[in-house]
Amino acid sequence: MSGAKEPGSPGGGAAAGHDADGVPAIELVGATKRFRTPSGGVHTAVRDLDLTVRQGEFVAVVGPTGCGKSTTLTLVSGLEEPSEGEVRVQGVPVDGIGDEVGFVFQQDAVFPWRSVLSNVMAGPRFRGVPAAEAREKAREWLARVGLAAFEDRYPHQLSGGMRKRVALAQTFVNDPRILLMDEPFSALDVQTRALMSDQLLELWAGTGSSVVFVTHDLEEAIALADRVVVMTAGPATVKQVFDIDLPRPRTVEAVRLEPRFIEIYREIWASLGEEVRITRERGAGNAA
Ligand SMILES: Nc1ncnc2c1ncn2[C@@H]1O[C@H](COP(=O)(O)OP(=O)(O)OP(=O)(O)O)[C@@H](O)[C@H]1O
C-alpha cells in the first residue's frame, strides 16, 4: 500500500520529522488517557498512542465517531494530562496551555459583544502588545481573510463562514507555532467549507506552523494534509499513517478531481472503513 506507515512510524524517515534543532513539533509517546465515569468506572479514551508531527507539517486525524480524536488534541493542548506516557510540544513536556498553541474549534470562540476588529486584537492585547500595534496586526489579518470592510461589525451581523474567517484571523494573529483544529468547519455548508479549506491553506502557507486537524470528512483530510492519521475504534490509538503526495499549492475543488486523490481516498477508506464498521457493530451490540 503506497504511502502507508505503521503506527508510531515517524513517516518519511527520522530526519524528516525534525527541524534544524532536531526537535519535532509534537510528540505523543505511549500516551494513554483514562477518565472516571459518573458511575465510578474508568473509561479509556486514548490508549498507548504514538504520534510525531514534524515542524511545519499539516497532519489530519480521522477516526470513527467517539474514538478519542478530541481527547488526543486536549492532551497536546495541555487542557488534559495523560494518565500514562508523554506529550511534548517543541521538545518540552506539556504542562498547561502554552503560548505557542492556537485553537480553532467547531464552535466560534468569538466574543459576541466585541466588534470584529476588537475580537482579532484580543489575543495580542492579552499578551501585552500595545493597542496601536495590536490594531495594525489585527487589520493585516482581517485583510488577509477578506474582512477588512467588516471590522466594525459584531459577530451576530456576520454569516457562519465570515465568523469562521474571524476565528482564523483571531488565531493566526498570535503567530502560533502549533495550530490545533477540532472539526473547525463542520458546521458550515459544503461550498463554504471548501472555500474555508482553501483559505486555511493560503493562510497557513509560509507561517511554518504545524497543524493537527481533526475531521470526520476524509476528503477534507486528504485535500488539506501532508499526512493523514487513521485512528482505531476507541480507545484511540494510531492505526495507520498515510503520506499525501499531492502537489501544493492545492485548491480543494481541483485536487479532489485528480485521479491520485481518488486512489488515496480508496486506500485510506479501506483502513478507516474497517474501524467505522467495528464502532457501528459495537453500537448495535450496546443497543441490543
Ligand atoms: N472529560 C471526559 N470525561 C469522561 N469521558 C470523556 C471525557 N472526554 C471524553 N470522554 C469520552 O472519551 C471518548 C472519546 O471522546 P472524544 O471526544 O475524544 O472522541 P472523538 O473521536 O473526538 O469523538 P467525535 O468523533 O464524536 O467528535 C468518548 O467515549 C467520550 O465520551
The ligand as a Gaussian input file, in Angstrom:
#p B3LYP/6-31G(d) Opt

LIG

0 1
 N      -13.940000      14.594000      30.273000
 C      -14.386000      13.369000      29.986000
 N      -14.877000      12.559000      30.952000
 C      -15.314000      11.302000      30.664000
 N      -15.303000      10.760000      29.432000
 C      -14.840000      11.523000      28.435000
 C      -14.369000      12.855000      28.637000
 N      -13.960000      13.364000      27.439000
 C      -14.185000      12.390000      26.521000
 N      -14.702000      11.288000      27.112000
 C      -15.060000      10.027000      26.451000
 O      -13.926000       9.575000      25.727000
 C      -14.315000       9.027000      24.462000
 C      -13.613000       9.747000      23.348000
 O      -14.151000      11.048000      23.220000
 P      -13.612000      12.105000      22.136000
 O      -14.460000      13.322000      22.247000
 O      -12.154000      12.250000      22.299000
 O      -13.908000      11.334000      20.769000
 P      -13.918000      11.897000      19.270000
 O      -13.252000      10.858000      18.455000
 O      -13.358000      13.258000      19.226000
 O      -15.493000      11.950000      19.003000
 P      -16.322000      12.582000      17.766000
 O      -15.805000      11.909000      16.557000
 O      -17.736000      12.175000      18.052000
 O      -16.095000      14.042000      17.806000
 C      -15.840000       9.141000      24.397000
 O      -16.405000       7.905000      24.787000
 C      -16.150000      10.226000      25.411000
 O      -17.435000      10.024000      25.974000

